[in-house]
Amino acid sequence: MTYIPETADMADTVPLRILVPLDGTPRSQQALPYAQSLAMSPATIILLEVLPDPEPERGLRGNITLPAEVVGQRQAAAATDALEKVAARIRQETPAAGVEVAVIAGGSADQILRVARARRTDLIVIATYSRSPVSRLVLGSVTDQVVRAADTPVLVVRPQDAAAPARVSRLVVPLDGSPTATAALRLAVRLARQAALPVHLVTVADPRHDDAKYRMKRHYKTLADYGLKVSAATLVGEPARAIEETTWPDDLIVMASH
């Protein structure tokens, strides 16, 4: 699921720059196939690893045997080497994508957001580690903080998403008439044009109300004017359940955070 901040840009003609935070674990790499699937046309994938601030190595008596600066240099070199191996694999699997690597020390969420701004990324693709809503309290120290604080759209890859091939066949954009929901169209248009994906607009409302029908027709025409393949549906019922029931296994839901 992709969360879009209200400040998302609609500059859809510029190749995407996609940031993928990794931590050296296989679980963090579950985000990679989804980043690659959106980089089939010219795009840049930036692999980022945030290391903890280094501490000096000490001997048995507590004396410093290796300064923190040297420890940090060695950790950064090892992390860079590991990322370069991942980058080489991506270049082979996704020839259209350019790949950059970055290693930095500090607080994970803060540094991810800082690099996203400094590298002018258009999308952050990040894996979550938890299936349970309760354990989001732990997860929140990184992924939730990034989702809440980012001024860059964020695609969250859940553990269950890794069980199937990373394939995106359609973008689903839920709309409720609010400016934040409409902001999701900006990224949807850009992704759809660059990845040649159809867009399915959905709204949950009383279909007897003309405002819902008018709103959907207006958005439909906007996307059609961009030359996109677009469909639309007005749903009835509890919003989350109604949206879930209208999605397909390979859909990517693009929605804005309030």
C-alpha beads as a LAMMPS data file, in Angstrom:
LAMMPS data file: protein, C-alpha beads

258 atoms
257 bonds

1 atom types
1 bond types

-500.0 500.0 xlo xhi
-500.0 500.0 ylo yhi
-500.0 500.0 zlo zhi

Masses

1 110.0

Atoms # bond

1 1 1 0.000 0.000 0.000
2 1 1 1.306 3.439 -0.920
3 1 1 0.760 6.411 1.392
4 1 1 0.880 9.862 -0.203
5 1 1 1.547 13.070 1.751
6 1 1 -0.438 16.123 0.726
7 1 1 2.658 17.708 -0.835
8 1 1 3.125 14.970 -3.455
9 1 1 4.170 16.353 -6.829
10 1 1 2.565 15.556 -10.161
11 1 1 5.674 16.032 -12.315
12 1 1 4.990 12.789 -14.115
13 1 1 7.372 13.179 -17.071
14 1 1 10.598 12.895 -15.053
15 1 1 12.022 9.369 -14.457
16 1 1 11.242 8.057 -10.982
17 1 1 13.811 8.056 -8.211
18 1 1 12.993 5.247 -5.764
19 1 1 14.616 4.944 -2.324
20 1 1 14.811 1.480 -0.743
21 1 1 16.065 1.378 2.881
22 1 1 17.812 -1.905 3.744
23 1 1 19.330 -3.192 6.974
24 1 1 21.264 -6.233 5.802
25 1 1 18.471 -8.701 6.539
26 1 1 16.536 -10.791 3.989
27 1 1 13.290 -9.319 5.293
28 1 1 14.303 -5.771 4.400
29 1 1 15.098 -6.954 0.877
30 1 1 11.462 -7.990 0.402
31 1 1 10.929 -4.408 -0.742
32 1 1 13.317 -4.782 -3.689
33 1 1 11.089 -6.721 -6.134
34 1 1 8.370 -4.088 -5.776
35 1 1 10.829 -1.263 -6.405
36 1 1 12.095 -3.135 -9.459
37 1 1 8.570 -3.733 -10.771
38 1 1 7.992 0.045 -10.768
39 1 1 11.363 0.727 -12.403
40 1 1 10.764 -1.164 -15.630
41 1 1 10.940 2.122 -17.544
42 1 1 13.938 4.442 -16.990
43 1 1 14.215 5.031 -13.251
44 1 1 16.803 5.146 -10.482
45 1 1 16.762 2.865 -7.435
46 1 1 18.722 4.159 -4.438
47 1 1 19.760 1.500 -1.934
48 1 1 20.264 2.938 1.545
49 1 1 21.607 1.350 4.712
50 1 1 21.556 3.324 7.946
51 1 1 24.180 2.135 10.413
52 1 1 24.167 2.808 14.168
53 1 1 26.624 5.397 15.382
54 1 1 29.945 3.547 15.834
55 1 1 31.487 2.894 19.218
56 1 1 35.171 2.202 19.877
57 1 1 36.378 -1.341 20.386
58 1 1 37.803 -1.967 23.843
59 1 1 40.160 -4.496 25.345
60 1 1 39.600 -6.621 28.447
61 1 1 40.624 -3.740 30.700
62 1 1 38.326 -1.258 28.989
63 1 1 41.097 0.437 27.074
64 1 1 40.301 1.553 23.532
65 1 1 41.897 -0.771 20.998
66 1 1 40.197 0.706 17.932
67 1 1 38.806 4.250 17.711
68 1 1 35.139 4.743 16.872
69 1 1 36.119 6.534 13.664
70 1 1 37.974 3.471 12.382
71 1 1 35.157 1.154 13.472
72 1 1 32.707 3.334 11.575
73 1 1 34.861 3.314 8.457
74 1 1 35.061 -0.472 8.492
75 1 1 31.321 -0.870 9.059
76 1 1 30.566 1.547 6.241
77 1 1 32.952 -0.255 3.878
78 1 1 31.350 -3.630 4.641
79 1 1 27.833 -2.230 4.206
80 1 1 28.777 -0.520 0.930
81 1 1 30.271 -3.750 -0.411
82 1 1 27.067 -5.643 0.470
83 1 1 24.882 -3.000 -1.178
84 1 1 27.014 -3.016 -4.322
85 1 1 26.398 -6.754 -4.663
86 1 1 22.649 -6.148 -4.408
87 1 1 22.970 -3.304 -6.920
88 1 1 24.781 -5.549 -9.395
89 1 1 21.945 -8.068 -9.203
90 1 1 19.326 -5.368 -9.768
91 1 1 21.199 -3.998 -12.793
92 1 1 21.180 -7.467 -14.296
93 1 1 17.513 -8.171 -13.521
94 1 1 16.206 -4.674 -14.327
95 1 1 18.347 -3.180 -17.110
96 1 1 16.193 -0.031 -17.372
97 1 1 17.013 0.966 -13.791
98 1 1 20.036 2.881 -12.679
99 1 1 21.186 1.931 -9.184
100 1 1 22.916 4.053 -6.556
101 1 1 24.065 3.052 -3.075
102 1 1 24.307 5.115 0.091
103 1 1 25.521 4.288 3.596
104 1 1 25.055 6.677 6.490
105 1 1 25.134 6.496 10.297
106 1 1 22.512 7.781 12.725
107 1 1 18.865 7.308 13.630
108 1 1 17.174 5.135 11.026
109 1 1 13.918 7.004 10.420
110 1 1 15.505 10.464 10.531
111 1 1 18.277 9.499 8.136
112 1 1 15.882 7.784 5.714
113 1 1 13.836 10.987 5.543
114 1 1 16.951 13.141 5.222
115 1 1 18.352 11.065 2.363
116 1 1 14.954 11.011 0.644
117 1 1 14.939 14.808 0.618
118 1 1 18.620 15.218 -0.269
119 1 1 18.426 12.748 -3.171
120 1 1 15.076 14.189 -4.306
121 1 1 13.407 10.800 -4.333
122 1 1 9.870 10.375 -5.611
123 1 1 8.990 7.200 -3.716
124 1 1 10.240 5.302 -0.658
125 1 1 9.722 1.523 -0.814
126 1 1 10.175 -0.035 2.616
127 1 1 9.433 -3.471 4.075
128 1 1 7.619 -4.001 7.351
129 1 1 8.476 -6.899 9.629
130 1 1 5.152 -7.542 11.279
131 1 1 1.799 -9.103 10.425
132 1 1 0.220 -8.202 13.751
133 1 1 -1.337 -4.769 14.474
134 1 1 -0.055 -5.048 18.061
135 1 1 3.586 -5.326 17.053
136 1 1 3.309 -2.128 15.005
137 1 1 4.288 -0.480 18.294
138 1 1 7.768 -1.916 17.766
139 1 1 7.688 -1.487 14.017
140 1 1 6.704 2.146 14.465
141 1 1 10.243 3.106 15.420
142 1 1 11.146 2.980 11.716
143 1 1 8.417 2.277 9.161
144 1 1 5.574 4.038 10.957
145 1 1 7.736 7.082 11.626
146 1 1 8.725 7.226 7.967
147 1 1 5.087 6.927 6.842
148 1 1 3.932 9.629 9.255
149 1 1 6.743 12.122 8.704
150 1 1 7.684 11.677 5.038
151 1 1 6.949 14.374 2.496
152 1 1 7.725 11.691 -0.088
153 1 1 5.183 8.961 -0.992
154 1 1 5.858 5.660 0.808
155 1 1 5.134 2.147 -0.479
156 1 1 4.894 -0.286 2.452
157 1 1 5.620 -3.948 1.650
158 1 1 4.132 -6.330 4.206
159 1 1 5.477 -9.833 5.009
160 1 1 2.482 -11.452 3.321
161 1 1 3.239 -9.494 0.137
162 1 1 6.546 -11.331 -0.171
163 1 1 4.788 -14.703 -0.370
164 1 1 3.707 -14.040 -3.978
165 1 1 5.667 -12.739 -6.976
166 1 1 6.106 -8.965 -6.875
167 1 1 3.794 -8.057 -9.701
168 1 1 1.697 -4.907 -10.043
169 1 1 -1.065 -5.141 -12.648
170 1 1 -3.325 -2.244 -11.617
171 1 1 -3.344 0.865 -9.434
172 1 1 -6.374 1.290 -7.162
173 1 1 -7.016 4.826 -5.909
174 1 1 -9.653 5.244 -3.140
175 1 1 -11.252 8.705 -3.179
176 1 1 -13.478 10.320 -0.547
177 1 1 -13.647 13.847 -1.896
178 1 1 -10.999 15.229 0.466
179 1 1 -7.916 17.104 -0.827
180 1 1 -5.627 14.506 0.764
181 1 1 -7.357 11.647 -1.025
182 1 1 -7.240 13.516 -4.321
183 1 1 -3.486 14.031 -3.836
184 1 1 -3.019 10.296 -4.390
185 1 1 -4.006 10.827 -8.025
186 1 1 -0.772 12.718 -8.581
187 1 1 1.420 9.744 -7.870
188 1 1 -1.019 7.323 -9.496
189 1 1 -0.850 9.260 -12.764
190 1 1 2.929 9.271 -12.658
191 1 1 3.262 5.572 -11.863
192 1 1 0.642 4.636 -14.426
193 1 1 2.330 6.578 -17.211
194 1 1 5.815 5.305 -16.465
195 1 1 4.884 1.686 -15.756
196 1 1 2.025 1.462 -18.300
197 1 1 -0.508 0.480 -15.624
198 1 1 -4.295 0.901 -15.636
199 1 1 -5.920 2.916 -12.860
200 1 1 -9.090 1.901 -10.998
201 1 1 -10.815 4.714 -9.096
202 1 1 -13.094 3.778 -6.213
203 1 1 -15.238 5.782 -3.847
204 1 1 -17.423 4.532 -1.030
205 1 1 -20.588 6.580 -0.964
206 1 1 -24.316 6.506 -1.511
207 1 1 -24.574 6.115 -5.301
208 1 1 -27.861 8.076 -5.200
209 1 1 -25.927 11.231 -4.325
210 1 1 -24.976 13.225 -7.377
211 1 1 -21.808 14.623 -5.758
212 1 1 -20.179 11.173 -5.656
213 1 1 -21.093 10.519 -9.279
214 1 1 -19.863 13.951 -10.379
215 1 1 -16.605 13.608 -8.454
216 1 1 -15.886 10.226 -10.013
217 1 1 -16.675 11.421 -13.535
218 1 1 -14.387 14.420 -13.107
219 1 1 -11.440 12.324 -11.939
220 1 1 -12.147 9.728 -14.617
221 1 1 -11.950 12.391 -17.333
222 1 1 -8.738 13.846 -15.872
223 1 1 -6.955 10.499 -16.051
224 1 1 -8.404 9.655 -19.458
225 1 1 -7.072 12.982 -20.743
226 1 1 -3.593 11.799 -19.728
227 1 1 -4.076 8.858 -22.070
228 1 1 -4.413 6.348 -19.256
229 1 1 -6.566 3.239 -19.179
230 1 1 -8.987 4.008 -16.365
231 1 1 -11.997 2.373 -14.738
232 1 1 -14.182 3.486 -11.842
233 1 1 -16.583 2.081 -9.276
234 1 1 -18.826 3.567 -6.601
235 1 1 -18.995 1.178 -3.643
236 1 1 -21.416 0.864 -0.741
237 1 1 -20.612 -0.265 2.793
238 1 1 -17.856 0.076 5.366
239 1 1 -14.997 1.775 3.451
240 1 1 -12.049 -0.473 4.362
241 1 1 -13.957 -3.695 3.695
242 1 1 -15.543 -2.376 0.495
243 1 1 -12.174 -1.304 -0.908
244 1 1 -10.575 -4.613 0.064
245 1 1 -13.330 -6.572 -1.657
246 1 1 -12.881 -4.694 -4.934
247 1 1 -9.115 -5.229 -5.166
248 1 1 -7.303 -7.992 -7.034
249 1 1 -4.222 -9.909 -5.810
250 1 1 -1.803 -7.883 -7.989
251 1 1 -3.329 -4.474 -7.238
252 1 1 -1.336 -1.653 -5.690
253 1 1 -3.512 0.610 -3.536
254 1 1 -2.443 4.260 -3.770
255 1 1 -3.942 6.363 -1.002
256 1 1 -3.146 9.555 0.865
257 1 1 -2.496 9.840 4.595
258 1 1 -4.441 12.463 6.550

Bonds

1 1 1 2
2 1 2 3
3 1 3 4
4 1 4 5
5 1 5 6
6 1 6 7
7 1 7 8
8 1 8 9
9 1 9 10
10 1 10 11
11 1 11 12
12 1 12 13
13 1 13 14
14 1 14 15
15 1 15 16
16 1 16 17
17 1 17 18
18 1 18 19
19 1 19 20
20 1 20 21
21 1 21 22
22 1 22 23
23 1 23 24
24 1 24 25
25 1 25 26
26 1 26 27
27 1 27 28
28 1 28 29
29 1 29 30
30 1 30 31
31 1 31 32
32 1 32 33
33 1 33 34
34 1 34 35
35 1 35 36
36 1 36 37
37 1 37 38
38 1 38 39
39 1 39 40
40 1 40 41
41 1 41 42
42 1 42 43
43 1 43 44
44 1 44 45
45 1 45 46
46 1 46 47
47 1 47 48
48 1 48 49
49 1 49 50
50 1 50 51
51 1 51 52
52 1 52 53
53 1 53 54
54 1 54 55
55 1 55 56
56 1 56 57
57 1 57 58
58 1 58 59
59 1 59 60
60 1 60 61
61 1 61 62
62 1 62 63
63 1 63 64
64 1 64 65
65 1 65 66
66 1 66 67
67 1 67 68
68 1 68 69
69 1 69 70
70 1 70 71
71 1 71 72
72 1 72 73
73 1 73 74
74 1 74 75
75 1 75 76
76 1 76 77
77 1 77 78
78 1 78 79
79 1 79 80
80 1 80 81
81 1 81 82
82 1 82 83
83 1 83 84
84 1 84 85
85 1 85 86
86 1 86 87
87 1 87 88
88 1 88 89
89 1 89 90
90 1 90 91
91 1 91 92
92 1 92 93
93 1 93 94
94 1 94 95
95 1 95 96
96 1 96 97
97 1 97 98
98 1 98 99
99 1 99 100
100 1 100 101
101 1 101 102
102 1 102 103
103 1 103 104
104 1 104 105
105 1 105 106
106 1 106 107
107 1 107 108
108 1 108 109
109 1 109 110
110 1 110 111
111 1 111 112
112 1 112 113
113 1 113 114
114 1 114 115
115 1 115 116
116 1 116 117
117 1 117 118
118 1 118 119
119 1 119 120
120 1 120 121
121 1 121 122
122 1 122 123
123 1 123 124
124 1 124 125
125 1 125 126
126 1 126 127
127 1 127 128
128 1 128 129
129 1 129 130
130 1 130 131
131 1 131 132
132 1 132 133
133 1 133 134
134 1 134 135
135 1 135 136
136 1 136 137
137 1 137 138
138 1 138 139
139 1 139 140
140 1 140 141
141 1 141 142
142 1 142 143
143 1 143 144
144 1 144 145
145 1 145 146
146 1 146 147
147 1 147 148
148 1 148 149
149 1 149 150
150 1 150 151
151 1 151 152
152 1 152 153
153 1 153 154
154 1 154 155
155 1 155 156
156 1 156 157
157 1 157 158
158 1 158 159
159 1 159 160
160 1 160 161
161 1 161 162
162 1 162 163
163 1 163 164
164 1 164 165
165 1 165 166
166 1 166 167
167 1 167 168
168 1 168 169
169 1 169 170
170 1 170 171
171 1 171 172
172 1 172 173
173 1 173 174
174 1 174 175
175 1 175 176
176 1 176 177
177 1 177 178
178 1 178 179
179 1 179 180
180 1 180 181
181 1 181 182
182 1 182 183
183 1 183 184
184 1 184 185
185 1 185 186
186 1 186 187
187 1 187 188
188 1 188 189
189 1 189 190
190 1 190 191
191 1 191 192
192 1 192 193
193 1 193 194
194 1 194 195
195 1 195 196
196 1 196 197
197 1 197 198
198 1 198 199
199 1 199 200
200 1 200 201
201 1 201 202
202 1 202 203
203 1 203 204
204 1 204 205
205 1 205 206
206 1 206 207
207 1 207 208
208 1 208 209
209 1 209 210
210 1 210 211
211 1 211 212
212 1 212 213
213 1 213 214
214 1 214 215
215 1 215 216
216 1 216 217
217 1 217 218
218 1 218 219
219 1 219 220
220 1 220 221
221 1 221 222
222 1 222 223
223 1 223 224
224 1 224 225
225 1 225 226
226 1 226 227
227 1 227 228
228 1 228 229
229 1 229 230
230 1 230 231
231 1 231 232
232 1 232 233
233 1 233 234
234 1 234 235
235 1 235 236
236 1 236 237
237 1 237 238
238 1 238 239
239 1 239 240
240 1 240 241
241 1 241 242
242 1 242 243
243 1 243 244
244 1 244 245
245 1 245 246
246 1 246 247
247 1 247 248
248 1 248 249
249 1 249 250
250 1 250 251
251 1 251 252
252 1 252 253
253 1 253 254
254 1 254 255
255 1 255 256
256 1 256 257
257 1 257 258
